[in-house]
């Protein structure tokens, strides 16, 4: 493990403290000021409206802006190249629960955009027995 020089730790602490005192940053934003900007996407928002071209900014786990956005210096920019950007899809009739113990990544589902599965509609499923 690499040792961090004591002087570096002092400078980092002083810088963070100065930002806090000056009101430029809060304890939460000292580390979390970066965001991800996804540009040139076909946005499908899940409300049933027509898809629209645009950009989406994500900070942490939240979408903070949608539209024609300009990158900031703290943005990590991803060019979607016209691909669809949509919320996770729900598979309302699935038997994928049987394969999750063997394939923990659920690649067959997540590669299609499925983030939620509903199981047991047929009266069976892994772990659903009484």
Secondary structure, DSSP 8 states (H G I E B T S, - for coil): -----HHHHHHHHHHHHHHHHTTS--TTTTT---EEEEEEEEEE-SSS---EEEEEEEETTEEEEEES----TTEEEEE-TT-EEE--EEESS--GGGGTTT-TT-HHHHTTTEEEE---TTS--TT---
